[in-house]
Amino acid sequence: MLADRTIIVTGAASGIGRACATRLLEQGNRVVAVDLGRDALEAEHGGETGSLRLVAGDVALPETAARASAAAVSAFGGVDGLAHFAAAHSKLNWQEADAEEFNRILSINVTGSFLMAKAVAETMIKHGTRGAMVLTASGGVLMGGTGEQGRGGPAYTTSKGGVLILVRCLAKSWGRHGIRVNALSPGVVETAMTSNYTAEAKKGAAARAALGRISQPEDQASTAIWLLSDDAGFITGENVNVNGGAAFG
Ligand SMILES: NC(=O)c1ccc[n+]([C@@H]2O[C@H](COP(=O)([O-])OP(=O)(O)OC[C@H]3O[C@@H](n4cnc5c(N)ncnc54)[C@H](O)[C@@H]3O)[C@@H](O)[C@H]2O)c1
């Protein structure tokens, strides 16, 4: 349970980010919701309120992270947490992927994670806030990804491996400031990102999970919120798999 905190949520116009922003608001938190387009954010969240600010921008650009942090400070006086879900998928296989695709995906998924986390940490340190962050990796990192059946290929899966290492680096860098950083590694989740998965891919993922189903966005959102809360107050630099038991299948 988390309440009365200010959390920046990226990827908030869809899937896991939307579910996380919605639940945080329901629990009495303040949210700065970030995504590519303002129209999509407004469509999903119904416009700004006393506890919600909307920021449209590309997380691969430093100015987006700066604007999101500035919005949290000007509207709510600071920031207590980052739930970073924004990412781009790539199902191109090793033959189809080229330098442009690899760089595009790494720039959004890895550089974007770094830039968001950096801007939030700078704000926390400036305000003396002992906060927490969750960056999103993927269960695919454990298995490797070829791009078959619409699933993540080498560019996407490598980018998520980068996020895992980034979490370790940042947790070490900011621990002395009381800032925790952890990774969330979802299994297959029913969102827009997996709309390209073949029916066979989704069926296989459900069969591999000990719990016998794929995930809903709320399964991921609740774990991310727990990681941001004081209940997870001595956990940092870790990776939490939320895949219904698929990793050992
Ligand atoms: N869905 C899955 O099965 C699954 C599995 C493992 C990991 N993940 C990870 O979970 C996170 C959330 O994924 P989801 O399934 O909710 O996806 P989604 O496609 O439903 O939502 C992703 C959101 O990120 C936004 N976004 C994309 N690029 C952006 C950019 N450059 N700047 C700002 N916003 C951007 C999109 O507009 C979208 O609203 C991602 O990091 C994804 O890689 C998802």
The ligand as an SDF file (V2000), in Angstrom:
LIG
                    3D

 44 48  0  0  0  0  0  0  0  0999 V2000
    3.3830   -6.7350  -22.2120 N   0  0  0  0  0  0  0  0  0  0  0  0
    4.3030   -7.6550  -21.9210 C   0  0  0  0  0  0  0  0  0  0  0  0
    4.1080   -8.8710  -22.1110 O   0  0  0  0  0  0  0  0  0  0  0  0
    5.6210   -7.2340  -21.3230 C   0  0  0  0  0  0  0  0  0  0  0  0
    6.5330   -8.2400  -20.9740 C   0  0  0  0  0  0  0  0  0  0  0  0
    7.7550   -7.8900  -20.4330 C   0  0  0  0  0  0  0  0  0  0  0  0
    8.0580   -6.5580  -20.2400 C   0  0  0  0  0  0  0  0  0  0  0  0
    7.1530   -5.5930  -20.5850 N   0  0  0  0  0  0  0  0  0  0  0  0
    7.5200   -4.2040  -20.3450 C   0  0  0  0  0  0  0  0  0  0  0  0
    6.5100   -3.5800  -19.5730 O   0  0  0  0  0  0  0  0  0  0  0  0
    6.4970   -2.1770  -19.8740 C   0  0  0  0  0  0  0  0  0  0  0  0
    5.0820   -1.7380  -20.2020 C   0  0  0  0  0  0  0  0  0  0  0  0
    4.6680   -2.4470  -21.3570 O   0  0  0  0  0  0  0  0  0  0  0  0
    3.1360   -2.6220  -21.7640 P   0  0  0  0  0  0  0  0  0  0  0  0
    2.9420   -4.0410  -22.0530 O   0  0  0  0  0  0  0  0  0  0  0  0
    2.2780   -1.9160  -20.8020 O   0  0  0  0  0  0  0  0  0  0  0  0
    3.1680   -1.8740  -23.1690 O   0  0  0  0  0  0  0  0  0  0  0  0
    2.1510   -0.8870  -23.8780 P   0  0  0  0  0  0  0  0  0  0  0  0
    2.5670   -0.8960  -25.3000 O   0  0  0  0  0  0  0  0  0  0  0  0
    0.7490   -1.2180  -23.5400 O   0  0  0  0  0  0  0  0  0  0  0  0
    2.5080    0.5240  -23.2140 O   0  0  0  0  0  0  0  0  0  0  0  0
    3.7480    1.1390  -23.4380 C   0  0  0  0  0  0  0  0  0  0  0  0
    3.5250    2.6440  -23.3860 C   0  0  0  0  0  0  0  0  0  0  0  0
    4.8030    3.2760  -23.5450 O   0  0  0  0  0  0  0  0  0  0  0  0
    4.6390    4.3890  -24.4030 C   0  0  0  0  0  0  0  0  0  0  0  0
    5.8910    4.6970  -25.0660 N   0  0  0  0  0  0  0  0  0  0  0  0
    6.5110    3.9630  -26.0180 C   0  0  0  0  0  0  0  0  0  0  0  0
    7.6280    4.5940  -26.4110 N   0  0  0  0  0  0  0  0  0  0  0  0
    7.7070    5.7490  -25.7050 C   0  0  0  0  0  0  0  0  0  0  0  0
    8.6260    6.8170  -25.6760 C   0  0  0  0  0  0  0  0  0  0  0  0
    9.6970    6.8320  -26.4750 N   0  0  0  0  0  0  0  0  0  0  0  0
    8.3900    7.8450  -24.8350 N   0  0  0  0  0  0  0  0  0  0  0  0
    7.2910    7.8480  -24.0280 C   0  0  0  0  0  0  0  0  0  0  0  0
    6.4050    6.8610  -23.9970 N   0  0  0  0  0  0  0  0  0  0  0  0
    6.6020    5.8230  -24.8360 C   0  0  0  0  0  0  0  0  0  0  0  0
    3.5720    3.9450  -25.4080 C   0  0  0  0  0  0  0  0  0  0  0  0
    2.9820    5.0700  -26.0460 O   0  0  0  0  0  0  0  0  0  0  0  0
    2.6190    3.1550  -24.5220 C   0  0  0  0  0  0  0  0  0  0  0  0
    1.5900    3.9750  -24.0180 O   0  0  0  0  0  0  0  0  0  0  0  0
    7.4930   -1.9950  -21.0090 C   0  0  0  0  0  0  0  0  0  0  0  0
    8.7180   -1.5700  -20.4700 O   0  0  0  0  0  0  0  0  0  0  0  0
    7.6210   -3.3770  -21.5930 C   0  0  0  0  0  0  0  0  0  0  0  0
    8.8400   -3.5520  -22.2660 O   0  0  0  0  0  0  0  0  0  0  0  0
    5.9340   -5.9040  -21.1190 C   0  0  0  0  0  0  0  0  0  0  0  0
  1  2  1  0
  2  3  2  0
  2  4  1  0
  4  5  1  0
  4 44  2  0
  5  6  2  0
  6  7  1  0
  7  8  2  0
  8  9  1  0
  8 44  1  0
  9 10  1  0
  9 42  1  0
 10 11  1  0
 11 12  1  0
 11 40  1  0
 12 13  1  0
 13 14  1  0
 14 15  2  0
 14 16  1  0
 14 17  1  0
 17 18  1  0
 18 19  2  0
 18 20  1  0
 18 21  1  0
 21 22  1  0
 22 23  1  0
 23 24  1  0
 23 38  1  0
 24 25  1  0
 25 26  1  0
 25 36  1  0
 26 27  1  0
 26 35  1  0
 27 28  2  0
 28 29  1  0
 29 30  1  0
 29 35  2  0
 30 31  1  0
 30 32  2  0
 32 33  1  0
 33 34  2  0
 34 35  1  0
 36 37  1  0
 36 38  1  0
 38 39  1  0
 40 41  1  0
 40 42  1  0
 42 43  1  0
M  CHG  2   8   1  16  -1
M  END
$$$$
